[in-house]
Structure formats: structure tokens, C-alpha cells
Amino acid sequence: MDKPAAQGLKFPARLTVLILAAVTVFAVLPCLPAGSRVRTAAAGVWRPLLRIYDRSAIALGSDAIGNVYLTEKRMLRKTEQYDENGAEASVRALNSFAQAADVPVFLLAAPTAAGIYADTLPEQAPRADERAMLQHTASVLSGDVTWIEVYSWLAAIRDEYLYFRTDSRWTAFGAYTAYKAAGRKLGYNPVGYDQMVITHKYSSYYGNLAQEIQYGRGAFAPDLIDLYSVENAPALSRISSLTPDGQTELTAYDQPECADQSGNPYDVYALNTEPMLQIETGRTTGKSLLLLSDSYGASFLPLLFPHYRSLTAVNLELAGETDWRGVLADSGMEFQQILVLCSADSLAQGLLAERLSADGH
């Protein structure tokens, strides 16, 4: 009797599905940016495979995982080329905004860690020239906008803990360095470092870059989340969250309960969770400032408390399509200065064009 023809190996249906899914994950991952929604959604289910994939990529000599470069000391955002149209649109919107404003407008475009430490990347690693982009931005600002230069201040002490190891943003000390640089232009005398009270809020922070990939923990030391305040400074008189529906009073700018609830230590800064804040500092004299910022402003804002009578802050990223101008108008606040603070990445991605343009919100 003839033997039946070989039919090949048979696998249980569930095992077959698992193998096919694993193969798919490993085939598709190289095509997905580390922060993509697809990869983020898959992370919960396929976290072990993602971790194996990322570690394998590093073991095979890769200097990047998705959009994150890995250097000896830190992770850096991978940006091969800046969008010139986005940066120019941001500048046009800011120039128009400042021309319409009846108070002085200042721009502090914060260098990113990738800009300050670009020379730590392998020679063959493509990297956009962030410093050149910032210099060009300064050169095309209108006379209605005052440029606050901070790149040289940060670069001069680059060996200090200016930027997180696992996050794209600056640390509280990086923000303090920029605060000192801004004093002369904004008209305040910066408080000396020896007069600062530094509170370590979290000591095991793995930031947004580490969250995008599965490689960070153990390979890099965790980061510190610090809160700076001035020694013997009076408590804030009032701090409120502004929304189109009204105001909600907060107990303090420091909000560990929000950080604990969200699981994100960076949420200890109120401006990282509240799109708009209104702050009465307790000073009876001094100017009123409007801060328009991205998440870089979260650790910068409390450094301004000793110098202003009142501060209003808008996180342009969180505000989204909210009519923040209308909310501010309804609040009745008047400002003597406007400070626009954003990272080089936000500038190049057109954040100011989206949020400051005359036909936008």
C-alpha cells in the first residue's frame, strides 16, 4: 500500500497564530517610528517581544531605535532634518502676534538635548543643525520681538545636569540656567543658586524617550524631577486653573497627587496638566507676565514667582483648539510683558503657527 504524501508539520491553531503574529511584529517594527500610535498600542500586548527586538537592535550595532538615538550617557531625539516651512510659519505667526500686541514680546527658543549634545552622536548619524536653525530664527524676527539667547549659556556648562537622560526636555537646572540668561532682557535680577531651595520630588523617573522604546530601564540611570523655589519666599496668594467654563483654585503649583494618579512624575508641575494657569504671587508691586509655552515651561514657570506680581501661563500644546485668547480676555487680566518659550522642536514643527496665527485659536 502506498504511503500518503507528506503533508508537512502541523501546529496547533493557537501556536500557529502566535508564530505568525510574532513574525509580523518583527517584520513591521523596523518600519515603525518608536513613538508611533501603532507601536504604542502594540506595546502593552507585545512588550516582551518589543523589548527583545530593541535589545537585539542595539546588540547588532544600531545607534538608534526608531526616532531615539542612544549615546553613552543619554537618549536623544532623532531629527534628521528640520521642516523649514514649519519654522518659518512659526516666525511669521509670532511676528504678526507681536505686531498686534501692545506690550513687549520676547522669544526664548530652548535648545534641545539633541542640539547641545549633537557631537556625541556617531559621525555617520544624520542630525539636523539645530543651532543654525535657531540662529536663522533670531535673524528673521521682526523688531517687535526680542530674542533671548540661551544656547551659549547651556553649551558652556553642558557637563552639568541640564537635560534628562531619558527624556527630551531640560531638567529644572537647565530651566534655571535659561532663567538666568533671560533676566537681563526681561528686566529682573536672577536669584542666585545659593538662595534656591531644591526639592527632589522623584528620583526614579524614566522619561518620554524611555517610554517610546523598551530599552531604557537598566541601560540608563533614572532621572530626577526637581522643584526649585526661593528660600524664605512668601507662599502664592492664589493659583487657579482657567477653562472656558470658569476657574478652579489649586492648592499649589506642586501637585504630587496628579503625578501619582497619572503615573507620570512630570505631572508634578501644574503647567504640564493644566492648559491655563493664573497665579497671584503675593507681591504687591511688579509687572504682570503672560507666558505662552510648551512643556518646557513647566519647570521654568516657578522660577519667575519672585519677580512678578501676577503670572498667567498657557501650555499651547495642552490648550489645543481651545479659544485661550477668549478665556484670557474674559479673565480680565492685563499684561505688561509676553514671553513665548518653546523648544527648538516645537518651533520647527510649527506650534506657534498653529496657536498664534491670526485665524487660529
Long-range contacts (C-beta under 8 A, 24 or more apart in sequence): 22-49, 25-49, 25-50, 25-53, 26-53, 29-53, 32-66, 33-66, 33-67, 34-65, 34-66, 34-67, 34-68, 34-212, 34-213, 35-66, 35-67, 35-212, 36-66, 39-66, 40-212, 43-214, 47-214, 50-214, 51-214, 51-215, 53-214, 54-213, 54-214, 54-215, 55-214, 55-215, 58-215, 63-121, 63-122, 63-125, 64-125, 65-213, 65-215, 66-212, 66-213, 67-212, 68-209, 68-212, 68-213, 69-114, 69-121, 69-125, 70-215, 70-219, 71-117, 71-120, 71-121, 72-120, 73-120, 73-165, 73-220, 74-113, 74-117, 74-163, 74-164, 74-165, 74-166, 74-220, 75-165, 75-166, 75-167, 75-209, 75-210, 75-213, 75-216, 75-220, 76-113, 76-114, 76-117, 76-118, 76-120, 76-121, 76-209, 77-112, 77-113, 77-114, 77-168, 77-209, 77-345, 78-114, 78-127, 79-114, 79-127, 79-128, 79-130, 79-345, 79-348, 80-126, 80-127, 80-128, 81-126, 81-128, 82-128, 82-130, 82-133, 82-348, 83-348, 83-349, 83-350, 85-350, 86-347, 86-348, 86-349, 86-350, 86-353, 87-133, 87-136, 87-137, 87-347, 87-348, 87-350, 88-140, 89-350, 89-352, 89-353, 90-347, 90-348, 90-350, 90-351, 90-352, 90-353, 90-356, 91-137, 91-140, 91-141, 91-352, 92-353, 93-352, 93-353, 93-355, 93-356, 93-357, 93-358, 93-360, 94-141, 94-145, 94-340, 94-352, 94-356, 95-141, 95-142, 95-144, 95-145, 96-356, 96-357, 96-358, 97-352, 97-356, 97-358, 98-142, 98-144, 98-145, 98-338, 99-142, 99-144, 100-358, 101-144, 101-338, 103-335, 103-336, 103-337, 103-338, 104-146, 104-336, 104-337, 104-338, 105-144, 105-145, 105-146, 105-337, 105-338, 105-340, 106-145, 106-146, 106-147, 106-148, 106-182, 106-185, 106-186, 106-337, 106-338, 106-339, 106-340, 107-137, 107-141, 107-145, 107-146, 107-147, 107-148, 107-340, 107-341, 108-148, 108-150, 108-178, 108-182, 108-339, 108-340, 108-341, 108-342, 109-134, 109-137, 109-342, 109-343, 109-344, 109-347, 110-150, 110-170, 110-178, 110-296, 110-341, 110-342, 110-343, 110-344, 111-150, 111-151, 111-154, 111-155, 111-343, 111-344, 112-163, 112-168, 112-343, 112-344, 112-345, 113-162, 113-163, 113-164, 113-168, 113-170, 114-168, 115-151, 115-344, 116-151, 116-154, 116-155, 116-158, 116-162, 116-163, 117-158, 117-163, 130-344, 133-344, 133-347, 133-348, 134-344, 137-347, 146-185, 148-181, 148-182, 148-185, 148-186, 149-181, 150-177, 150-178, 150-181, 150-182, 153-177, 153-178, 153-180, 153-181, 154-178, 161-224, 164-205, 164-207, 164-223, 165-207, 165-220, 165-221, 165-222, 165-223, 166-205, 166-206, 166-207, 166-209, 166-210, 166-216, 166-220, 166-222, 166-223, 167-205, 167-207, 167-208, 167-209, 167-210, 167-223, 167-266, 168-207, 168-208, 168-209, 168-343, 168-345, 169-207, 169-208, 169-266, 169-295, 169-296, 169-299, 169-343, 170-296, 170-299, 171-223, 171-224, 171-226, 171-299, 172-198, 172-225, 172-226, 172-227, 172-228, 172-299, 173-226, 174-299, 175-228, 175-296, 175-299, 175-300, 175-303, 176-228, 176-303, 178-300, 179-300, 179-303, 179-304, 182-339, 186-289, 186-307, 186-337, 186-339, 187-287, 188-307, 191-230, 191-303, 191-306, 195-230, 195-231, 196-228, 196-229, 196-230, 196-231, 197-228, 197-229, 197-230, 197-231, 198-226, 198-227, 198-228, 199-226, 199-227, 199-228, 199-229, 199-254, 200-224, 200-225, 200-226, 201-225, 201-226, 201-227, 201-254, 201-256, 201-259, 201-265, 201-268, 202-259, 202-265, 202-268, 205-265, 205-266, 207-266, 225-265, 225-266, 225-268, 226-299, 227-254, 227-268, 227-269, 227-299, 227-302, 228-299, 228-302, 228-303, 229-302, 229-305, 230-305, 230-306, 233-305, 233-306, 234-281, 234-282, 235-282, 236-279, 236-280, 236-281, 236-282, 236-305, 237-280, 237-281, 237-282, 238-278, 238-279, 238-280, 239-270, 239-277, 239-278, 239-279, 239-280, 240-277, 240-278, 240-279, 241-270, 241-274, 241-276, 241-277, 242-275, 242-276, 242-277, 242-278, 242-312, 242-327, 242-328, 242-331, 243-275, 243-276, 243-327, 244-322, 244-323, 244-326, 244-327, 247-278, 247-331, 250-274, 250-277, 253-277, 253-279, 253-301, 253-302, 266-295, 266-298, 269-298, 269-299, 269-301, 269-302, 270-298, 271-295, 271-297, 271-298, 271-301, 271-313, 271-315, 272-298, 272-315, 272-318, 273-318, 274-315, 274-318, 275-314, 275-315, 275-318, 275-319, 275-320, 275-322, 275-324, 276-312, 276-313, 276-314, 276-315, 276-319, 276-322, 276-324, 276-327, 276-328, 277-301, 277-311, 277-312, 277-313, 278-310, 278-311, 278-312, 278-331, 278-333, 279-305, 279-310, 279-311, 279-312, 279-313, 280-309, 280-310, 281-305, 281-306, 281-308, 281-309, 281-310, 281-311, 283-308, 283-309, 284-309, 285-309, 287-336, 287-337, 288-312, 288-333, 288-334, 288-335, 288-336, 288-337, 289-335, 289-336, 289-337, 289-338, 289-339, 290-314, 290-328, 290-333, 290-335, 290-337, 290-338, 290-339, 291-339, 291-341, 292-316, 292-338, 292-339, 292-340, 292-341, 292-355, 292-356, 293-339, 293-340, 293-341, 293-342, 294-341, 294-342, 294-343, 294-346, 294-351, 296-341, 296-342, 296-343, 296-346, 297-341, 297-342, 300-341, 316-342, 316-351, 316-352, 316-355, 317-346, 317-351, 319-355, 319-361, 321-361, 322-361, 323-361, 324-355, 324-361, 325-361
